Every structure is written in structure tokens, then in C-alpha cells.
Amino acid sequence: MPTFYEFFAGGGLVSAALTPQWSCLFANDVNPVKALSYSANFESHCFVEGDMRGITLDELPGHPELVWASFPCQDLSVAGPKAGISGKRSGLVWPFLDIVMNMAKQGRRVPFIILENVVGTLTSNNGKDYAALLEAIVNLGYRVAPFEINASLFVPQSRPRLFIVCFAAELEFPQGMLLDDPTELFVSKAILKADEVLSDHTREHRVWLGLPPPVVRTTTLSDILEPDDAVTWKDDHFTVSLLNSMSASHAAHVKAAILSGGRKIGTVFRRTRMTKDRGREVRAEVRFDGIAGCLRTPSGGSSKQLVLVIENGDVKSRFMTPRECARLMGLSESYRLPSNDTAALHITGDGVVVPVVQHLVQHCVEPLLTSLHRRDEGNRPTASSRQ
């Protein structure tokens, strides 16, 4: 059975995606609430709670085939402080890469690494942060394949994310896996623009992979929502205030939904926007396209997503429940969420979508595992076997 590590594990959504076909040897997160959630759902003996900068090589068991790291996004997000990849939070990717390097020096070179973060990584510092990250990975002896994948292909949630799949440079790809040119579905214009900033050396080790499209999604937003009589709705005053905080264009979407008749379901985010006089105001933004907006951590009222239901001219609103958010992340009904709503929303808002993980690993990692496992243990990739 192949094995993996999950750094910045949160509630263990990568573990939810890969087990039981894969075995987790090690998982880590600094947040005690997320640590409890991980332990409630998976084998806790592999979980180490605490700052990953304090982890020693002795705490890392075995020789995993895959190491996954969804490193913090706060300094790379367009909504964050924009400190970039040298920021206090997103900069944790550097000590993570130090761990990978030191494992290789021990003779435990990891064949596959997958990094995940917001697409703002591509444009941070005019693309220089992305270039620096890829250069560091290439210098560790890896080839890199970037993808921008929107989770809406898999679940009814718009959640575009950058994935950097890293392969030990000596690994041989199956015939047809490498492409001369990128595919439009998973290699965005932002990736191509950021590619222009890469050094020639890095670009020589950047590869385009043929990642197939997933099965067409049939699940819509309405499919994951609780029955109307099983949830708590906001009062009329709240809903009227919500509608009044919409811009003319978003209010027009609501009016059109009312006039169309029948039942319409939308989602709403409240966002702080700049005014013409450089002030700030909270605006509600609605969508009726059958998918939810990108889930976020509940760091404030503007980060909590609402459900708006219009039926026979009546409009009512409520906050999305933690279980609904878990479904939007592709988690099973058996996944144990924290009893506290805020803690539960941190698990889902910080996580990676389960079927996206499965798709990437199935098509980018597992095709190379067979040839990898045919090697004698002594011929496993080592620090000295780089190209």
C-alpha cells in the first residue's frame, strides 16, 4: 500500500481523499481544534500537533511515496495582507521544503510532492514568488507540473486553486503522459503568464501533463442543502437589510429570479468594498448559477456564506450549515465535524476538495507507482540520483 505525509493537514481532507487505498504515516497541523477534528476521523497516532518548524526527522516515520502540503494562503490571497511567499504564514513553505531536502540527505528522497494554494500565488509579487517557489523545488531535484483546477468541475462550489505536482527528476513518465503543449482545461492563462517569469533552468524542468477531465458533475447546489424545515432561517428584517445592501446589478438578479416564478436558490457573500470617496461599505453579492461561492474560514461576518431562497415571490435567507459546507468539500456524511459551528467552518474553509485530490493522485501519481515499486529498495530515489 502506498504511503503519504499530510503537512498543514487541518481536518485531514487529504486523508479523507486517499484512505484506505493509501496509508498516512504522518500528519501535522498547529491548530489544536483541527488536531482534534483530525483525530476524531482518522488514526491519531500519525498526527503531530504543533509548529511544523519544530518537527525533527526522527518524528517522520518511513519513506513515503507522496508528501502533500496545502501551505497557508493568507499572504498570497487577494483578500490578505499580500506579504507574499516571504510572509509569516505563507512563508512556511520554505521550512517545509527544508524538511524535504533533509529527508533526501537521509536517503529518504520523496518521489512525489503536491503543493496546493490559492491562484493568487501565480501573481504574487508580479509572478516572482511563484518563480522563486518553482526554482527552489527544481533545485531539490524535481520536475514540476502546475495546474489550476476549479472544484466546480467536481462539486457545486466555485473554488479555483493552484496545484504544483512535483516528480523526482529521475522518474520515467508513461508514454503519452507528457505533452508538448498545455491543455486549456487545467492550465490557465494565469499559469501561462507566470510561466514567462520563470528562469530558463526552471522552465526546462517544468512539464505539461495530460490530466483528463473528470466525469461531468450532475450534483447541484440544491442537492446538498438541508430541507427547509430542518434549518433556522433569518428574520424578515435581516433579509430586507441583506437585499438593500446589494448593488443595482445584484438586486436585478434577485428581481429577475422573483419574476421568473417557481423556486430559485442562490448563495450570497457580504463583502467590504471601496466607495468612490475611498470609504468602505458592505455589499451583498448573489449568484443563481447552481453552485456556491468559494467557502472561507469564518473570520468575520463577510466570510460566512448565505443561502437565499425565492419561492412564489417570497424571499428568505439563512447561513449555510457546516454539514452543507462539508458536502461542498466532497466530504462524506460520516465525516465528524466539530460541534461548534465556527470550528467546523474553519475545517471546511481551509480545506482542499476531496475529489480534486483523488483526481490528481489517480492520474498524476498512481500511473508512476507501479514502475517505482518494481525497483529494489536500494534503488529508490536518493539525493544523489538527481539528473
C-alpha positions as CSV (number, residue, x, y, z in Angstrom):
1,M,0.0,0.0,0.0
2,P,1.5,3.4,-0.9
3,T,2.1,5.9,1.9
4,F,1.9,9.6,2.3
5,Y,2.5,12.6,4.7
6,E,0.0,15.4,5.1
7,F,1.5,18.7,6.2
8,F,-0.8,21.6,7.1
9,A,-3.3,18.9,7.5
10,G,-6.2,20.8,9.0
11,G,-9.1,18.4,9.5
12,G,-7.5,15.8,7.2
13,L,-9.2,16.3,3.9
14,V,-6.3,14.8,2.0
15,S,-6.5,11.8,4.3
16,A,-10.2,11.6,3.6
17,A,-9.5,11.5,-0.1
18,L,-6.7,8.9,-0.1
19,T,-7.5,6.4,2.6
20,P,-8.0,3.4,2.7
21,Q,-6.2,3.0,-0.7
22,W,-3.2,4.9,0.8
23,S,-1.8,4.8,4.3
24,C,-1.0,8.0,6.2
25,L,2.4,7.8,8.0
26,F,2.4,11.4,9.3
27,A,0.1,14.4,9.6
28,N,0.7,17.8,11.2
29,D,-1.1,21.0,12.0
30,V,-0.5,23.7,14.5
31,N,-4.2,24.4,15.3
32,P,-5.5,22.3,18.3
33,V,-9.1,22.4,17.1
34,K,-8.1,21.0,13.7
35,A,-5.9,18.4,15.5
36,L,-9.0,17.2,17.5
37,S,-11.0,17.0,14.3
38,Y,-8.3,15.0,12.6
39,S,-8.1,12.6,15.5
40,A,-11.9,12.2,15.5
41,N,-11.9,11.0,11.9
42,F,-8.5,9.2,11.4
43,E,-5.9,7.3,13.2
44,S,-4.4,9.8,15.7
45,H,-1.1,8.0,16.2
46,C,0.2,9.5,12.9
47,F,-0.8,13.1,13.9
48,V,1.7,15.5,15.5
49,E,0.3,18.8,16.7
50,G,2.5,21.8,16.7
51,D,4.5,24.2,14.6
52,M,6.0,22.3,11.7
53,R,9.2,24.3,12.1
54,G,9.9,22.3,15.3
55,I,9.5,18.9,13.7
56,T,12.6,16.7,13.6
57,L,13.4,14.0,11.1
58,D,13.1,11.4,13.9
59,E,9.4,12.3,14.1
60,L,8.9,11.4,10.4
61,P,8.5,7.7,10.0
62,G,9.1,5.5,7.0
63,H,9.7,6.5,3.4
64,P,6.5,8.0,1.9
65,E,5.8,7.9,-1.8
66,L,3.9,11.2,-1.6
67,V,4.1,14.3,0.6
68,W,1.1,16.7,0.4
69,A,1.4,20.4,1.6
70,S,-1.5,22.8,1.4
71,F,0.6,25.6,2.9
72,P,-1.1,28.7,4.4
73,C,-2.6,31.1,1.8
74,Q,-3.0,34.3,3.9
75,D,-0.1,36.2,2.4
76,L,-0.9,35.1,-1.1
77,S,-4.7,35.7,-1.2
78,V,-6.0,38.8,-2.9
79,A,-8.0,39.3,0.3
80,G,-5.0,39.0,2.5
81,P,-2.1,41.4,3.6
82,K,-0.3,40.5,0.3
83,A,3.1,39.9,2.1
84,G,3.8,37.2,-0.5
85,I,5.7,34.0,-0.1
86,S,8.1,35.6,2.4
87,G,5.1,36.4,4.7
88,K,4.8,35.0,8.2
89,R,2.2,32.4,7.2
90,S,2.7,31.6,3.5
91,G,6.4,31.6,4.1
92,L,6.1,28.3,6.0
93,V,6.6,26.6,2.6
94,W,10.3,27.3,3.0
95,P,10.9,25.2,6.2
96,F,8.6,22.6,4.6
97,L,11.0,22.3,1.7
98,D,13.9,22.2,4.1
99,I,12.3,19.1,5.6
100,V,12.0,17.5,2.1
101,M,15.7,18.3,1.5
102,N,16.9,16.9,4.8
103,M,14.9,13.7,4.2
104,A,16.7,13.3,0.9
105,K,20.0,13.7,2.7
106,Q,19.0,10.8,4.9
107,G,18.3,8.6,1.9
108,R,14.5,9.1,2.1
109,R,14.0,11.2,-1.1
110,V,10.3,11.7,-1.7
111,P,9.3,10.6,-5.2
112,F,6.1,12.8,-5.3
113,I,5.2,16.2,-3.7
114,I,2.0,18.1,-4.3
115,L,1.6,21.7,-3.1
116,E,-1.7,23.5,-3.1
117,N,-2.6,27.1,-2.6
118,V,-4.8,30.0,-3.9
119,V,-4.3,31.1,-7.5
120,G,-3.0,34.4,-6.2
121,T,0.3,32.5,-5.8
122,L,0.7,33.0,-9.6
123,T,0.5,36.8,-9.5
124,S,2.1,37.5,-6.1
125,N,4.9,39.9,-6.4
126,N,4.3,40.1,-10.2
127,G,4.9,36.3,-10.5
128,K,8.3,36.4,-8.8
129,D,7.1,34.5,-5.8
130,Y,5.8,31.6,-8.0
131,A,9.1,31.6,-9.9
132,A,11.1,31.5,-6.6
133,L,9.0,28.6,-5.3
134,L,9.4,26.5,-8.5
135,E,13.1,27.3,-8.7
136,A,13.6,26.0,-5.2
137,I,11.7,22.8,-5.9
138,V,13.6,22.3,-9.2
139,N,16.9,22.8,-7.3
140,L,15.9,19.9,-5.0
141,G,15.9,17.6,-8.0
142,Y,12.2,17.7,-9.1
143,R,10.3,18.3,-12.3
144,V,7.1,20.4,-11.7
145,A,3.7,20.3,-13.4
146,P,1.3,23.2,-12.5
147,F,-2.4,23.0,-12.7
148,E,-5.2,25.4,-11.9
149,I,-8.3,23.4,-11.1
150,N,-11.7,24.8,-10.1
151,A,-13.5,22.4,-7.8
152,S,-16.8,23.3,-9.6
153,L,-15.9,20.5,-12.0
154,F,-16.3,18.1,-9.1
155,V,-18.7,19.7,-6.6
156,P,-21.2,22.6,-6.8
157,Q,-18.7,25.1,-5.4
158,S,-16.5,27.6,-7.2
159,R,-13.1,27.1,-5.7
160,P,-10.2,27.6,-8.1
161,R,-6.8,26.5,-6.7
162,L,-3.2,26.1,-7.9
163,F,-1.7,22.7,-7.6
164,I,2.0,22.1,-8.2
165,V,2.7,18.4,-8.7
166,C,6.4,17.6,-8.2
167,F,8.2,14.5,-9.6
168,A,11.6,13.3,-8.6
169,A,13.5,14.1,-11.8
170,E,14.8,10.6,-12.4
171,L,11.3,9.1,-12.6
172,E,10.2,8.0,-16.1
173,F,6.7,9.0,-17.3
174,P,4.4,6.5,-19.1
175,Q,4.1,7.1,-22.8
176,G,1.5,9.8,-23.6
177,M,1.6,11.4,-20.1
178,L,3.9,14.2,-21.1
179,L,2.5,16.8,-23.5
180,D,4.3,19.2,-25.8
181,D,1.7,21.9,-25.1
182,P,-0.6,22.6,-22.1
183,T,-4.3,21.8,-22.2
184,E,-6.7,24.7,-21.6
185,L,-8.9,22.9,-19.1
186,F,-6.3,22.8,-16.3
187,V,-3.5,25.2,-17.4
188,S,-5.0,28.7,-17.2
189,K,-3.9,31.9,-18.8
190,A,-2.5,32.9,-15.4
191,I,-0.2,29.9,-15.3
192,L,1.0,30.7,-18.8
193,K,1.7,34.3,-17.9
194,A,3.5,33.3,-14.7
195,D,5.5,30.8,-16.8
196,E,7.0,33.7,-18.6
197,V,8.7,34.9,-15.4
198,L,10.4,31.5,-14.8
199,S,14.2,31.2,-15.3
200,D,15.3,29.1,-18.3
201,H,16.6,26.5,-15.9
202,T,13.3,26.2,-14.1
203,R,11.3,26.1,-17.3
204,E,13.5,23.2,-18.5
205,H,12.1,21.2,-15.6
206,R,8.6,22.4,-15.8
207,V,6.4,19.9,-17.7
208,W,2.9,19.8,-19.1
209,L,0.9,16.7,-18.2
210,G,-2.2,15.3,-19.8
211,L,-4.7,15.4,-16.9
212,P,-8.0,14.1,-18.2
213,P,-11.3,15.9,-17.4
214,P,-13.5,14.4,-14.7
215,V,-16.8,12.8,-15.2
216,V,-19.4,15.5,-15.8
217,R,-20.8,16.7,-12.5
218,T,-24.5,16.2,-12.0
219,T,-24.8,17.4,-8.4
220,T,-26.2,21.0,-8.0
221,L,-26.4,23.3,-5.1
222,S,-29.9,22.3,-4.2
223,D,-28.8,18.7,-3.9
224,I,-26.5,19.4,-1.0
225,L,-28.9,21.7,1.0
226,E,-30.8,20.6,4.1
227,P,-34.6,20.6,3.9
228,D,-36.2,24.0,4.6
229,D,-37.9,22.7,7.8
230,A,-34.5,21.4,9.1
231,V,-32.7,24.7,9.3
232,T,-33.0,28.1,11.0
233,W,-34.0,31.0,8.8
234,K,-33.1,34.6,9.4
235,D,-36.0,37.0,10.2
236,D,-37.5,39.4,7.6
237,H,-35.6,42.4,8.9
238,F,-32.3,40.6,8.3
239,T,-33.3,39.5,4.8
240,V,-34.6,43.0,3.8
241,S,-31.3,44.5,5.1
242,L,-29.4,42.0,3.0
243,L,-31.3,42.8,-0.1
244,N,-30.9,46.5,0.5
245,S,-27.1,46.1,0.7
246,M,-26.9,44.8,-2.9
247,S,-25.7,46.9,-5.8
248,A,-28.1,47.6,-8.6
249,S,-26.8,44.7,-10.7
250,H,-27.2,42.1,-8.0
251,A,-30.6,43.5,-7.0
252,A,-31.6,43.0,-10.6
253,H,-30.6,39.3,-10.4
254,V,-32.9,38.9,-7.4
255,K,-35.8,40.7,-9.2
256,A,-35.4,38.5,-12.2
257,A,-35.5,35.4,-10.0
258,I,-38.7,36.6,-8.4
259,L,-40.3,37.4,-11.8
260,S,-39.4,34.0,-13.2
261,G,-41.6,32.2,-10.8
262,G,-41.1,28.9,-9.2
263,R,-38.3,28.2,-6.7
264,K,-34.8,29.7,-7.1
265,I,-31.8,29.1,-4.9
266,G,-28.9,31.3,-4.7
267,T,-25.9,32.0,-2.5
268,V,-24.7,35.3,-1.0
269,F,-21.5,36.7,0.3
270,R,-21.2,40.0,2.1
271,R,-18.0,41.8,1.0
272,T,-16.4,45.1,2.0
273,R,-15.9,47.3,-1.0
274,M,-14.3,50.6,-1.5
275,T,-16.6,53.6,-2.3
276,K,-15.9,56.4,-4.7
277,D,-14.8,58.7,-1.8
278,R,-12.4,55.9,-0.7
279,G,-14.6,54.9,2.2
280,R,-15.8,51.3,2.8
281,E,-19.2,49.7,2.6
282,V,-20.5,46.2,2.9
283,R,-22.1,44.9,-0.2
284,A,-24.1,41.6,-0.6
285,E,-23.3,39.7,-3.8
286,V,-25.7,37.0,-5.1
287,R,-25.4,34.2,-7.6
288,F,-28.0,31.9,-9.0
289,D,-25.9,29.6,-11.2
290,G,-26.4,26.4,-9.2
291,I,-23.1,26.5,-7.4
292,A,-21.9,28.0,-4.2
293,G,-19.2,30.7,-3.9
294,C,-15.8,29.7,-2.5
295,L,-16.0,28.6,1.1
296,R,-13.9,30.6,3.5
297,T,-13.0,30.5,7.2
298,P,-15.4,32.4,9.4
299,S,-13.0,35.2,10.3
300,G,-15.9,37.7,10.1
301,G,-19.5,38.1,9.0
302,S,-18.4,38.8,5.5
303,S,-16.8,35.4,5.2
304,K,-20.0,33.4,6.1
305,Q,-21.9,32.3,3.0
306,L,-25.7,32.6,3.0
307,V,-28.4,30.7,1.2
308,L,-31.1,32.8,-0.5
309,V,-34.4,31.0,-1.5
310,I,-37.0,32.7,-3.6
311,E,-40.3,30.9,-4.0
312,N,-43.7,32.3,-5.2
313,G,-42.4,35.8,-4.7
314,D,-41.2,35.3,-1.1
315,V,-37.6,35.8,-0.3
316,K,-35.9,34.2,2.7
317,S,-32.3,33.8,3.8
318,R,-30.1,31.8,6.2
319,F,-26.5,30.9,6.8
320,M,-25.1,27.8,5.2
321,T,-24.7,25.0,7.7
322,P,-21.4,23.3,8.5
323,R,-22.7,20.0,7.1
324,E,-23.7,21.7,3.8
325,C,-20.2,23.1,3.6
326,A,-18.7,19.7,4.3
327,R,-20.7,18.3,1.3
328,L,-19.4,21.2,-0.8
329,M,-15.9,20.0,0.0
330,G,-16.7,16.5,-1.1
331,L,-16.7,15.0,2.4
332,S,-18.8,12.0,3.3
333,E,-21.8,12.2,5.7
334,S,-19.7,10.1,8.1
335,Y,-17.1,12.7,8.5
336,R,-17.2,14.0,12.1
337,L,-17.4,17.8,12.2
338,P,-16.7,19.8,15.4
339,S,-19.9,20.5,17.4
340,N,-19.0,24.2,17.4
341,D,-20.2,25.8,14.1
342,T,-17.2,28.2,13.9
343,A,-14.7,25.4,14.4
344,A,-16.5,23.3,11.8
345,L,-16.4,26.2,9.2
346,H,-12.7,26.6,9.8
347,I,-12.2,22.9,8.8
348,T,-14.1,23.3,5.5
349,G,-13.0,26.8,4.7
350,D,-9.3,25.9,5.0
351,G,-9.5,22.6,3.3
352,V,-8.9,21.1,-0.1
353,V,-11.8,19.5,-2.1
354,V,-11.7,15.7,-1.7
355,P,-12.5,14.6,-5.3
356,V,-9.9,17.0,-6.6
357,V,-7.2,15.4,-4.5
358,Q,-8.4,12.0,-5.7
359,H,-8.3,13.0,-9.4
360,L,-4.8,14.4,-9.2
361,V,-3.3,11.5,-7.4
362,Q,-5.1,9.0,-9.6
363,H,-3.9,10.5,-12.8
364,C,-0.6,12.1,-11.9
365,V,0.9,9.9,-9.2
366,E,-0.5,6.4,-9.4
367,P,0.5,5.8,-13.0
368,L,4.1,6.1,-11.9
369,L,3.8,4.0,-8.8
370,T,3.9,0.6,-10.5
371,S,7.3,1.2,-12.1
372,L,8.6,2.8,-8.8
373,H,7.7,-0.2,-6.7
374,R,9.4,-2.6,-9.1
375,R,12.7,-1.2,-8.1
376,D,14.7,-2.8,-5.3
377,E,14.6,-0.8,-2.1
378,G,18.2,0.1,-2.7
379,N,17.4,1.7,-6.0
380,R,14.7,4.1,-4.6
381,P,15.3,7.7,-5.5
382,T,18.1,9.2,-3.4
383,A,19.6,12.7,-3.0
384,S,22.5,11.7,-5.3
385,S,20.3,10.3,-8.1
386,R,19.2,13.6,-9.5
387,Q,19.5,14.4,-13.1
